[in-house]
Amino acid sequence: MASSTTTMITTEDLPALFHDVTPIPQDEGPHIVCRIDYPPEFTIAYDYFRALSAKDEWSERALQLTTLCLQFNPANYTVWHFRRKCMWALLMKEDKSIDLEAFLVNDLTLAAALGGENPKNYQIWYHRRAILEYVEQQTNKELFYTFCRRELDYTAEVFQEDSKNYHAWCFRQWILQTMKAPAIWQEEMDFSHQMIMDGDVRNNSAWNQRWLAAHRGQLTTPLALETAQSEADYALQGARIDPYNECPWRYLIAILKEQCRSSTMEEDKRTWLLQHYLDHAELVKEVLKEADKDPEACPNLSAALVDILEMKGDTEALTHAKQLMHYLEHDIDPIRARYWAFRSKTIEQALSLKSD
Amino acid sequence: MPSASNSQKFDRERQIAYFSTCLQQLPAPYCKLDTNRLTMVHFCVHALDLLGVWDEMEKQNVKYSSFVEANNIIEWILSTLMHIDNNDPQEAGFIGGTFLPPHHKYHHSHIAMTYTALCILQTLGVDVRNDPRIPQTAIIRTLRRLQQPDGSFASTIQGDGEHDLRFLYCACCISYLLDDWSGIDIPRAVSYVRNCRSFDGALALVPHGGEGHGGSTFCGVASLVLMNQLYVIGEDADWKASLLHWCVTRQQKQGLQGRPNKDEDTCYSYWIGATLRLLGYDAGTGNEDDVLCFLDHAELRSFVLSCQHPVLGGFSKVRNTYPDVLHSYYSLAYLSLSQKYRQDTQMKKDLEGVSLKALNCTMGIGQASILAEEGFRPLL
C-alpha cells in the first residue's frame, strides 16, 4: 500500500472526506486580542483538525488533514505531534503493509517541501529528527545510518541556500553525535574544510563545526598538542586569506587557550607554543603589506596578538599588549574604544603587580 | 560618527499606533504564528508599557481611541489557561492562543506561553503570585516535569519537540515571577548552560558544539542571573573575558550582528545589549561595572532608528523593509536600555526628549512591573 501522504488534499475535499465529522470552530471569546486575519481555507482546515484530533483518530485521512494544516501553518506543533501519532500508529499496524522506509522518506520529502519557504522553522527540523529517532529505535543500525547519511546530504543542500542556517548546523551536529561512528569525524573535518576554504572563509558556523570535528565530538577533552598545532596552523592559513576576518583569529585563540588551560601542559611547552604562534600571527602582517594595507591597522589581527601576549603574561609581553591596545583604542578600532580602555586598565594592574 | 542622513527621530505617536493596531489585528501572514499569539500580545503590551501608554490611560485618564482594554486582554489570556481538570490535574500553564478548545485532548500548556502570559498579567496589574485565578503551585509542578535529565526544559509535557536554552530561560522567568524555585533543579540547569558554551566564549542554543549566538547568549546569561548563579561565569576569568570580547565585537559598523560575520539586525541590540548589562553587574556588591558602555550607543541607536518604519511605525530587522512585532519590541527595549547614555547631543536629538519607561533587562519587560516593594527580588 503506497503512502497516501503524497496525495495532497485541498479544503474542497474536506467535507466529503470527513462527512462523519462535525468541525469545531475556534472560540476566541468575546474579547479578541491580536486577532489574526485567517484565510478562509485555513479556518476550514483547522476546524476539521480540532474535531479529528479531539477523537484521536490516527488514520490515513487524519494524516492527509495534517498535511493540509501544515501547509497553512507549519509551525503548529500540535499538528506535528498529532501527525507523528498517526504515522507511528500506521507503521505499527499488524498487517505491516506499509514500506517503512518509503513511508518515512515521503515524510522527509514533505518536510523538505515545507522547509523550502520556512528554513528556520523549529518544528520542521524537529520532525526530521523525530523520524531519525524512530528509525534508530525501531529498526536496525544499517537503516539508521542510511537515513543519517541522507540527512547529512540534506543539510548540505540547505547550506547551498544558506550556508549559516543555524537549525541545519544544529541538526547536522545532532546526527553526527547520535551516529556514534568515530570515522565520521574525519569526514566532518573534510566537510568543514570544504565549507571554509571552498565555500566562505568568513562562515563562523563552519569554523564552529571544525572545532567540534577536530575534537571528534568530545569537547571536554582538550586536543592533543600535535592536533592543536595542526589546527592553529589551519587557523593562520585562514587568517592569511583575509586577515580582517574574525573567525580564524578567534579559532586560533581558542586552540591556544585550551592548550594553556590543560593541566598536562608543561611550562616550557606552553611558553614555546605561545611564542611560536605569536611569531606566526605577526607574519600574517606580510599579507597586508603585500596588499598595500597598513599591517598595524587590522583590528582582528591586533586583538589576537593582544590575547596571545596576555596569555604569555611576562612584563615585556604585557607592555607590548598595552601598546597594541592603545592603537586599538585610539586609531584602529574606535567603535570599541571604551572596551580597549577597560582592557588597558586590566593590563596596567597586572603590570603594576609585577613591578611590586 | 553617527550618520545623520539615515537616522530618524523617534516617533512615539507612530509607535503607539503600530503596537495598538497589532494588539487588535494582525495581517494574514501571522497565521503562521497562530500557536504563538500570546507572544505577539506580550510584545505589544510591553511595548505600550514602555511607551507609557497604560500608565497614561490609567493614571492620567488619557483616552486612546480603538484601544484594546487591559481587562479584555486579561480575560483573553486567562481563557488560554489550561484548566486543571483537563486530562491531567498535575499540569497547568498557558497555551499560545485559542486554536484548541479548553477541554480538548491536545490542549497542553507551552512553557513559553506560560512565561509570556504571566509577564503580561503582571504588567497589567494582576498579582500573579497570589491571584486565585492562577494555579501557581501546579504551574511550578509542571516545570519540574518539563525539566530533562540534562538540565534543559521541554516546552510541553508531551515532550515531542526541541529542548534548548530558550525554554530554560522561560522556566527561570516563571519561577522568578511566582517566587518559587522548587520546579527547577538548579545545578542541572547550570550544567546545561555551561555545556552550551561555544569555543569563542558565547552561548549556543544547544550544548556540546552549538555555535555561539546572540539570542541564546542572552537566554543563558539571564537564566544564570535569575537562578543567582552568574558567578559560574564571573569566577571563570577566561570565560568572562572571551564572552565580553565576543559581545562587544558584534558591533561592526553600526548595529549588532547575532553571530560573527552575519548581518546587523535590530533585535540583537537588545539581546546583546542586555547581556552586557547583566555581565557588568556584581550581585554581591550591587555595583554595576558599566560594561554596556563598551558599545557605541550613538551608532547603535542610529542603526535602530534607521529601521523605524516612517509610515507604519514599528521597527524592522534591517533597513528598508517592513516591520514585524518581534523586532519592533526589541528595538524599543534597546532604546529604553540606551537611555542611560544620553550624554551625547545626538542622543538628545534622536529621542527628542521622549522618555521610555525603564526596562528590566533580565526579564525583558518594564522595571515597574516587578518592584522590590511588591516582593520581587531586585533585578537589573
Interface residues (C-beta under 8 A of the other chain):
Chain A: I24 Q26 D27 E28 G29 P30 H31 I32 V33 C34 R35 I36 D37 Y38 P39 F42 Y46 R50 S53 A54 D56 F72 N73 P74 A75 N76 Y77 T78 W80 H81 F82 R84 N118 Y122 Q123 W125 Y126 R129 A130 K164 Y166 W169 C170 Q173 W174 Q177 R202 N203 N204 S205 N208 Q209 W211 L212 G217 L219 N245 E246 C247 R250 Y251 I253 A254 K257 R261 A303 I335 R336 A337 R338 Y339 F342
Chain B: C22 L23 Q24 Q25 L26 P27 A28 Y30 C31 K32 L33 D34 T35 N36 R37 M40 V41 C44 V68 E69 N72 I73 E75 W76 I77 S79 T98 F99 L100 P101 H104 K105 Y106 H108 H110 S155 T156 Q158 D160 G161 E162 S198 F199 D200 L205 V206 H208 G209 G210 E211 G212 H213 D238 S242 L244 H245 W246 V248 T249 Q251 Q252 R259 P260 N261 K262 V291 C293 F294 D296 E299
